[in-house]
């Protein structure tokens, strides 16, 4: 007897708009964005909806399905934003302007949940995750076509990387709560997109081919087309210096090894999926040896995040003490950005955790790290404002300066993550991020 095939579960299909399940998906998206996938309980979502967990389960069968629905709603609305109202022919009218406006407004409409699949999509199953990657590639492909349409002759060089950077800048509006009117956000993102669209990759420094990414081709598809290799001696100095070269022994070696192993495991598997036993095995010690240095896994995560906060803070401190009195503010800012790119490409997973796992910290530690992040942002924005004043142009709004900083750093971090932080893309990402900070 032939058994019927198992029922096929549709991959990442958003619930119909206006239904109770769609309402649940939007609330769930906010909770998952705020707390992270593992730290969000069904009770959190049910409480927001004034339902019991049992009543919630009558609409959606489980927590993972709530998460899938949340991601599916955001992905479907992003795709809709890149198809509605855009001319059918690439380059017809100002296709790039219309796309930027549509994506920006869609992002602002979901600002409290827009960062969900930037940080949490790794918790999707393989088929669902592949559907997100495919949708992302389609969105970037439409943006890349619009970038080519904006250029004279439709030049293709670097269009994909420019499109990826534009999308990162718009998406960064969902990573903070800096006040900005919708019309002002559209105007700012349109100006940034225009500068990025005109940018082509710099010449390669030599004929040697770039080393392939150790993890194989990037799943991000067209977003990284046209990226070129890095070759700055200053970047190399910072990268080797930032890693530290001293040889550690005994307890210090165990502590440092545990932090390094935790970074790798938290980044690849997520905080809740990792055990102290697994980290101990990576270091070559029993879990009990780790407890001499860290009271528990949460303390280890705190140590990881604190280390990254210090890493970025030290970069700003060292850089503030370095420039001469006669240095041009724009050159100072560009140099700082170059050094940040070097840190991102030597400490990519650390920086990802610095942003993605805050929901797993204690409330006090989370507030402390948020304060550190805000302080770092203000220092970047202060340099941007100094550079703008020195140029003699119109004085930008301080909040616009902060938004530009968020956008520029997102270009670096998102582009690095999409290529597994392959060093061959760092120069192009630095070039694009510099245009965001220092517009033409």
C-alpha positions in Angstrom: 0.0 0.0 0.0 1.3 3.4 -1.0 1.2 6.0 1.8 0.2 9.5 1.0 3.0 12.1 1.0 3.3 14.1 4.2 1.5 17.4 4.2 3.7 20.2 2.8 4.2 23.1 5.0 4.3 26.3 2.9 7.7 28.0 3.3 7.5 31.5 4.9 4.0 32.5 3.8 2.7 35.6 5.6 -0.8 35.3 7.2 -3.5 37.2 5.4 -3.6 40.9 6.3 -6.3 41.8 8.8 -6.6 38.4 10.3 -6.1 37.6 14.0 -3.0 35.6 13.0 -1.5 38.6 11.2 -2.1 40.7 14.3 -0.4 38.1 16.4 2.6 38.1 14.0 3.1 41.8 14.4 3.0 41.7 18.2 5.3 38.6 18.1 7.7 40.5 15.9 8.1 43.3 18.4 8.7 40.9 21.3 11.2 38.8 19.3 13.0 42.0 18.2 13.2 43.3 21.8 14.0 40.2 23.6 15.6 37.8 21.1 14.1 34.5 19.9 15.1 32.4 22.9 14.4 34.9 25.6 10.8 35.5 24.3 8.2 33.3 25.8 4.7 32.7 24.4 3.4 34.2 27.6 5.1 37.6 26.6 3.2 37.6 23.3 -0.1 36.4 24.9 0.1 39.1 27.6 0.5 41.8 25.0 -2.6 40.5 23.2 -4.6 40.1 26.5 -4.9 36.4 25.7 -4.1 33.2 27.6 -1.3 31.1 26.1 -3.9 28.4 25.4 -6.1 30.9 23.5 -3.0 32.0 21.5 -2.3 28.4 20.6 -5.7 28.1 19.0 -4.6 30.7 16.4 -0.9 29.7 16.0 0.3 26.2 17.0 3.7 27.1 18.5 6.4 29.6 19.3 8.4 28.8 16.2 5.3 29.3 14.0 4.8 32.7 15.6 8.4 33.5 14.8 8.0 32.3 11.2 4.8 34.4 10.8 6.6 37.5 12.2 9.5 37.1 9.8 7.2 36.3 6.8 5.1 39.5 7.4 8.2 41.7 7.4 9.7 39.9 4.3 6.5 40.1 2.3 6.0 43.8 3.1 9.6 44.5 2.1 9.1 42.7 -1.2 5.9 44.5 -1.8 7.7 47.8 -1.2 10.1 47.1 -4.0 7.4 46.1 -6.5 4.5 48.5 -5.9 4.6 51.8 -7.8 7.9 51.1 -9.6 8.1 51.2 -13.4 8.2 47.8 -15.1 11.3 48.8 -17.1 14.6 49.2 -15.2 15.6 52.8 -15.2 12.1 54.1 -16.2 11.8 57.6 -14.6 13.4 57.8 -11.2 13.1 54.1 -10.3 15.7 54.4 -7.6 14.0 57.4 -5.9 10.7 55.6 -5.8 12.2 52.4 -4.5 14.1 54.3 -1.7 10.9 56.1 -0.7 8.8 52.9 -0.7 11.4 50.9 1.3 12.0 53.7 3.8 8.3 54.2 4.5 7.8 50.4 4.9 10.7 50.3 7.3 9.3 53.2 9.4 5.9 51.5 9.5 7.6 48.6 11.2 10.3 50.4 13.0 9.8 48.6 16.3 10.2 45.3 14.6 12.3 46.0 11.4 15.5 44.6 12.9 14.0 41.2 13.5 15.4 39.2 10.7 18.7 41.1 10.7 19.7 39.5 14.0 17.2 36.6 14.6 16.8 34.9 11.2 19.5 32.4 12.1 16.9 30.7 14.3 14.8 29.9 11.3 14.9 26.3 9.9 17.0 25.8 6.8 14.1 26.0 4.3 12.6 29.2 5.9 16.1 30.7 6.1 16.7 30.0 2.4 13.4 31.7 1.6 14.5 34.8 3.4 17.9 34.8 1.5 16.0 34.4 -1.8 13.7 37.3 -1.0 16.6 39.4 0.1 18.3 38.6 -3.2 15.3 39.7 -5.2 15.0 43.0 -3.3 18.7 43.7 -3.8 18.4 42.8 -7.5 15.6 45.3 -8.0 17.7 48.0 -6.2 20.7 47.1 -8.3 18.7 47.5 -11.5 17.5 50.9 -10.3 21.1 51.9 -9.5 22.2 51.0 -13.0 19.2 52.9 -14.4 20.4 56.0 -12.4 23.9 55.9 -14.0 24.7 57.2 -17.5 24.9 54.3 -19.8 23.6 51.9 -17.1 27.1 50.9 -16.0 27.0 47.7 -13.9 30.3 47.9 -12.0 29.6 48.0 -8.3 25.8 48.3 -8.7 25.2 45.3 -6.5 27.4 46.4 -3.6 25.8 49.9 -3.9 22.3 48.4 -3.7 23.3 46.4 -0.7 24.7 49.5 1.0 21.5 51.4 0.3 19.3 48.7 1.8 21.6 48.6 4.9 21.2 52.3 5.4 17.4 52.2 5.2 17.3 49.1 7.4 19.4 50.9 10.0 16.4 53.1 10.8 15.0 50.0 12.6 18.1 49.7 14.8 17.5 52.9 16.8 14.8 55.3 17.9 16.2 58.6 16.9 13.3 60.9 16.1 12.8 61.8 12.5 9.7 62.6 10.4 8.8 60.3 7.6 9.3 62.9 5.0 12.7 63.9 6.4 13.8 60.2 6.6 12.8 59.8 2.9 14.8 62.9 1.9 17.9 61.8 3.9 17.8 58.2 2.5 17.2 59.5 -1.0 20.3 61.8 -0.7 22.4 58.9 0.7 21.2 56.5 -2.1 22.1 59.0 -4.8 25.7 59.2 -3.5 26.0 55.5 -3.2 24.5 54.8 -6.6 27.2 57.0 -8.3 30.0 55.1 -6.5 32.1 52.5 -8.4 34.6 50.2 -6.8 38.2 51.6 -6.5 40.9 50.0 -8.6 42.3 46.8 -7.3 45.8 47.3 -5.8 47.4 44.4 -7.7 46.8 41.5 -10.0 46.6 38.9 -7.3 43.1 37.4 -7.0 41.3 37.8 -3.7 41.3 34.8 -1.3 38.0 33.0 -1.4 35.8 33.2 1.7 36.4 30.1 3.9 32.7 29.5 4.2 32.1 29.5 0.4 29.9 31.8 -1.7 27.9 34.4 0.1 24.2 33.7 0.4 23.4 37.3 -0.1 23.6 37.0 -3.9 24.0 40.2 -5.9 24.6 42.6 -2.9 28.3 42.0 -3.0 29.0 42.1 -6.7 32.0 44.3 -7.6 33.6 44.4 -4.2 37.4 44.9 -4.3 40.2 43.8 -2.1 41.8 45.8 0.8 45.5 46.6 1.0 46.0 49.3 3.6 49.1 48.9 5.7 47.4 51.0 8.5 44.5 48.5 8.4 46.9 45.6 8.8 48.6 47.3 11.7 45.4 47.8 13.5 44.1 44.3 12.9 47.2 42.7 14.2 47.4 45.1 17.2 43.7 44.7 18.1 44.0 41.0 18.4 46.7 41.2 21.1 49.9 39.2 20.9 50.9 38.3 24.4 51.1 34.6 25.4 48.9 33.7 28.3 49.2 30.8 30.6 47.2 29.1 33.4 44.0 30.7 34.5 44.4 33.7 32.3 44.7 31.4 29.2 41.6 29.5 30.3 39.6 32.7 30.7 40.7 34.1 27.4 40.1 30.8 25.7 36.6 30.6 27.2 35.7 34.1 25.9 37.0 33.2 22.4 35.1 29.9 22.3 31.9 31.6 23.6 32.1 34.2 20.9 32.3 31.5 18.2 29.5 29.4 19.7 27.1 32.3 20.6 27.6 33.7 17.1 26.9 30.5 15.3 24.3 28.8 17.5 22.8 31.6 19.6 23.2 32.1 23.4 20.5 29.8 24.6 21.7 26.8 22.6 25.2 26.9 24.0 26.2 25.1 27.2 29.2 25.7 29.5 30.2 22.1 28.9 30.5 22.7 25.2 32.6 25.8 25.8 34.8 23.9 28.2 35.3 21.2 25.6 36.4 23.8 23.1 39.0 25.1 25.6 40.0 21.6 26.7 38.9 21.9 30.3 35.9 20.7 32.3 33.0 23.1 32.8 33.8 23.3 36.5 37.1 25.0 35.6 35.2 27.7 33.8 33.0 28.4 36.8 36.2 29.6 38.6 36.2 32.5 36.2 32.5 33.0 35.4 29.6 32.3 37.8 27.5 31.1 34.9 26.9 31.4 31.2 25.3 34.8 31.6 28.5 36.2 33.1 30.4 34.8 30.2 28.1 36.5 27.7 28.5 39.8 29.7 32.3 39.4 29.5 32.1 38.9 25.8 29.9 42.0 25.3 32.0 44.1 27.7 35.1 43.2 25.8 33.6 44.4 22.5 32.4 47.6 24.1 35.9 48.3 25.4 37.3 47.4 22.0 35.2 50.1 20.2 35.7 52.6 23.0 39.4 52.1 23.0 39.4 52.7 19.2 37.7 56.1 19.8 40.1 56.9 22.7 43.2 56.0 20.8 42.0 57.9 17.7 41.1 61.0 19.7 44.7 61.2 21.0 46.3 60.6 17.6 45.4 63.3 15.1 47.6 66.5 15.0 46.0 69.9 15.6 46.2 70.7 11.9 44.4 67.6 10.7 41.3 68.1 8.6 38.2 66.9 10.4 37.0 65.0 7.3 40.4 63.2 7.2 40.2 62.4 10.9 36.7 60.9 10.4 37.8 58.9 7.3 40.8 57.5 9.2 38.6 56.5 12.1 36.2 54.7 9.8 39.1 52.9 8.1 40.2 51.6 11.6 36.6 50.6 12.4 36.5 48.6 9.2 39.7 46.8 10.3 38.2 46.0 13.7 35.0 44.8 12.0 36.9 42.4 9.8 39.1 41.0 12.6 36.3 40.9 15.2 33.1 40.5 13.2 31.4 37.9 15.4 32.2 40.0 18.5 30.5 43.0 17.0 27.5 41.0 15.9 27.0 39.7 19.4 27.5 43.2 20.8 24.3 44.1 18.9 22.3 40.9 18.7 22.5 39.3 22.2 21.7 42.3 24.4 18.3 40.8 25.1 20.1 37.9 26.9 21.9 40.2 29.4 20.5 41.2 32.7 18.5 44.4 32.8 21.3 46.4 34.5 24.0 45.1 32.1 21.7 45.9 29.2 21.2 49.5 30.3 24.9 49.9 30.9 25.8 48.6 27.4 23.1 50.7 25.8 24.7 53.8 27.6 28.1 52.8 26.2 26.7 52.4 22.7 24.9 55.8 22.9 28.1 57.5 24.1 30.1 55.9 21.2 27.5 57.1 18.7 27.6 60.6 20.0 31.4 60.7 19.6 31.1 59.6 16.0 28.4 62.1 15.3 30.5 64.9 16.9 33.3 64.2 14.4 30.8 64.2 11.6 29.5 67.6 12.6 33.0 69.0 12.9 33.8 67.7 9.4 30.6 69.4 8.0 31.4 72.7 9.7 34.9 72.6 8.4 33.6 72.1 4.8 31.6 75.3 5.2 28.4 73.8 4.0 25.0 73.8 5.7 25.2 72.6 9.3 23.5 69.2 9.5 21.0 68.4 12.2 22.7 66.5 15.1 20.1 63.7 14.8 20.7 63.5 11.1 24.4 63.1 11.9 23.6 60.2 14.3 21.4 58.6 11.7 24.2 58.8 9.2 26.6 57.1 11.7 24.2 54.3 12.3 23.8 53.9 8.5 27.5 53.9 7.8 28.3 51.3 10.5 25.5 49.1 9.2 27.0 49.2 5.7 30.2 47.8 7.2 28.7 45.2 9.5 26.0 44.0 7.1 28.3 43.8 4.2 30.9 42.0 6.2 28.4 39.5 7.6 27.1 38.8 4.1 30.5 37.8 2.9 31.7 36.0 6.1 33.9 39.0 6.7 36.1 38.2 3.7 38.9 40.8 3.8 38.7 41.2 0.0 35.5 43.3 0.4 36.6 45.6 3.1 37.9 48.4 0.9 34.7 48.6 -1.1 32.6 48.7 2.1 34.8 51.3 3.6 34.4 53.4 0.4 30.6 53.1 0.6 30.4 53.8 4.4 32.6 56.9 3.9 30.1 58.3 1.3 27.4 57.9 3.9 29.4 59.9 6.5 31.0 62.4 4.1 28.5 63.0 1.3 29.6 64.5 -2.0 
